[in-house]
Amino acid sequence: MDPKQTRLGVLLALAAYFIWGVAPAYFKVIWYVPANEILTHRIIWSFFFMLALISVSRQWRSVKTLLQTPKKIFLLALSAVLIGGNWLLFIWAVNHNHMLEASLGYFINPLVNILLGMLFLGERFRRMQWLAVLLAAIGVLVQLWTFGSLPIIALGLAFSFAFYGLIRKKIAVDAQTGMLVETLWLLPVAAIWLFGITDSPTSHMGQNSLSLNLLLMAAGVITTIPLLCFTGAATRLRLSTLGFFQYIGPTLMFLLAVVFYGEHPGPDKMVTFGFIWAALAIFVMDAIYTQRGLRKSR
């Protein structure tokens, strides 16, 4: 790949995962708002934020070009469902004191990325990558076998986001245009739910305080910026390389959960965390070793 594009992809990946790592603090501020309601605000305000962004950057030609390819439009409907489900599960987990399991999901995600890269993109596994994926699988199985529990939230987050990244990479649509179409697909459902169905103390914006409404509207910015960074990185980096940066977000999330929000991992979670961290250590060392080998060969 073009070295300049690769460097830009690295910067975008770092930005995306850092913002995602600290994003739970935002959702904790509005913990009293139901998760499905927060999701509708994420969709609605993300759509309008993208409209403004595309207008300012004069990207409407890209939108017009995309509209001439119905296959990509329908694939973006699938990616929209995946990211919408991921958002809902994440918000619910954070606001119901399952931030540790959410962080576990995003620790697992880079290993799922390299698995999908092999299965669908023809990316080759190196031996150490096989070992990393095997350790992650063992960690989940040990939790299931020994403690009788399965990290459903973690697995749901890991696989939904991994498949989202895969689809966006296959579609090869620029970040802004793709995000606009995705939120457009979700907008009617979100609007009907918020304005026509749900009825809670916070669902009527005319009765909310200005500060709460501003916080709810900020969900669009908090959602859009890191996702744009991620999709921009996904089109510039190999899926397996993108997974290299994924540990930043869940590490910050783990620290937030333990240090600031009083969550403590039980024995079952620590067993799985131990295996996942060992797998990631092997994954990172393999990536560093491989990169050094490539530099020497040049």
N, C-alpha and C positions, 0 to 999 in steps of 0.2 A: 504494500500500500504506500501512497504518498506520505513521506515522513511528516510533512506539515499537517496533513489531515489526521495522522496518527496522534501527533502531539495535541491537536485540538480535541480529539476524542478522549484522550487521557484527562485533560483539564475538565471537560464536560462531565466525565464519569465521576471525578473527584467532587465536583460541585453537587451533582445529583445525590450522591450517597451521603455527603455531609448534611445536606438539608433534610434528607429523609431520616437521618439519625437523630436529629433534634426535633423533628416535627411532632413527636408524641407530646411534647411540652405544650404545644398549641392546643391539641385536642383535650388535654387535661384541664385547660382553662375553661373550656365549654363542656365539661363532663356531664352536666345536667341536661344537655340537649340530646335527644335520642339519636342513635347512630344513623338510622335511615334518614332522619331529617338533616343531619350534617352532610350526608352523602348527596342529598338533593341540592344543597347549597354548593357543594364542591362542583357538581356538574353544571348548574346554572351559571354561576359566576365564572367558572373556567371558560365556558362558551363565550361569554361577553368579553372576557379578558383576551381570548384568542381573536375575536373579531377586531378589537382595537389594535392588537399587536400586528395582525396581518395587514390592516389598513395603514398603519404607520410605516411598516417595512415594505409596503407595496408588493405583497405576495399574491395578489388576487389572480395573476396569470397562472401560478402554480395550482391554485384551487380550480380554475377553469380546465386546466389540463387533466387534473385528477378526475373531474366530473365526466370526462370523456372515456374513462376506463371503469365500467361498471364492476368488473371483477374485483378491482382494488377497493371500490366503495363497499362492496359486500364483505370483503375480508376485514375491512376496518370496523364493520358492525360486529364481527366476531371478536376483534381485539378490544372493542369498546365494552362488550359484555365481560370479558376477562378482567379488564382493569377496573370496571365498576364493581365487580364482585370482590376483587382484591381490596379496593378502597373500603367497602362496607365491612368486610371481615377485620381489617386492620383497625378501623375506628372502634368497632365493637370490642375488640381485644384490649385496646389501650384503655378505654373508658370503663371496662369491667375488670381491671387489675390483672390482665393477662399479657402485660407488656413483655415479660420475660419469654413467654412462648412465641410472641410475635418476633422478638429478636432472634429466637432459635430458628424461626422460619426463614429469616433473611440470612442466617448463617448457612442454612442448608441450600439456599437458592443458587450460589455459584457452582455447587456440585451438580445440581440439577441442570444448570446451564451447559456444563461441559458434556453431560449425558445427552442432552437434546442436540448439541452441536454435532456429536458423533452420529446420532440416529437420523437427523434430518438435513444436516449441512455437509456431511462427508468429512467432518474434521476428525483427524486421527487422535486416538488416545495414546498417550505415553504410559509406560508402566507405572510411574508414580501417580499419575492421574487415576488409573484403575484402582490403585491402592487407596487413594483418597476417597473415591466414591464407595468402595467396599467398606471402609471404616464408617462412613456416614450411615450406610444401610445397616450395618451391625449395631450402631448406636440406637437407631430407631427400633430395631428388632429386640434388642436387650431390654429396652424400656417396656415394650409390649409383653415380652415373655416373663420378665422378672416382676414387674409392677402391675401388669394387666392394664396398662393405659397406653393410649396412642396419641401422639401430639397432633391432633386433628388441625388445630389452628395453624401450627407451624407448617405442616405439610400443605394445607390449603393455600397459605400465603406463598410458599416456595414454588409450588407447581403453577399456580395461576399467574404469577409474575414471570416465571421462566417461559411459559407458553406465550405470554404477551410479548416478551422481548423477541422470541423466535418469529412470531407472526409479523411484527413490525420490521424485523430485518428482512424477511422474505418479501414483504410488500415494497420495500425500498421507496417510501414516500418521505419527503422532508418532514421534520419534527412538527413545525407549526401547522402545515396543511393537514397532516394526519391527525393531530390533536383536535383541530377544529371539527373535522368530520366525525371523529369519535364522540365528542361532546354533543354534536348535533344529533347523532343517533340516539343518545341517552336523554337529550333535553325534553322531548315530549313526556316520557315516563316520569322524569323528575318533576316537571311542572305540574302534571296532573296529581302526583302524589302530594306535593307540598301545598298546592293551592286548592285542591279539590277533595282530598281524602283525609290526610292526617289532621288530627286535632289535638294539640298539646299546648301547655302553657307558653311554649316558645315558637309555635308554628305560625302565629299571626304576626308578621313583621311590623304591622301598624301599632301593635300593642307592646312591642319589645322596646327596651331602652336603646338609645343610639349606640352605646358602646357594644351591646350584644349584636346589633345588626351589622356594625362595622367588623366585628370579629367573624361573623358568619360570612360576610362578603369576602373577607380576607382568605377564606378557604379556597377561593378560586386562584389567588396568587400563589398560595402555599402549595397547591396541587399542581399548577401549571408549570412553574419555573423548574422544579427538579425533574418533572417528567419530560419537559422539552430538552433539558440537559441530557437525560438518559437516552431518549430516542435519537438525539444528535450523536451521542457516543456510540449507540448501537449500530448506526449506519457507517461508522468510521473504524470500528474495531471488530476483531473476531469475537464471536459470542463467548468463547472460552477465555479470551483476554479480558473481556468486560467483567467476567466473574471474578477476576483477580482483585478488583476494587471493592467488591460487594461487602467485604468484612467491615468496612469503615462504618456503615450505617448501623448494623446490628450491634457493633461494639459500643457505640454511643448510646444506643437504645438500652442495652444491658446495663450500662453504668447509670443511666437515668433511673431505670426501674429499681435498682438496688440502693443507690445512694440517696436519691431524692424522693422516691415514691414508696419506699418500704416493702417492696416485693422481695421475697426470699425463695430461691430455688430449692425444691425438695430433693430427696435422694434420686427420684426417677428422672427429674429434669437434669440434675448434675451428671448422671451417667451419660445421658444423651449429649449434653453440652461437651463433656469430656471427649467423647468419640468425635464429635463434629470439629472441635478445636484441634484435635490431633490430625484429622483429615485436612483441615485448612492449612495447618503448619506444613504438612507434606506438599500440599498443592502449591503454596507460596514458594517453598524451597525449590520445587521442580521448575516453577516458572522462572525464578531467578537464575537457576543453573542453565536452563535452556537459552535464556536471553544472553547470558555470558558466552555460551557456546556459539551463538549466532554472530556475536560481535567479533569473536576471535577468528571465525571462519571468513570474515570480510577482510 
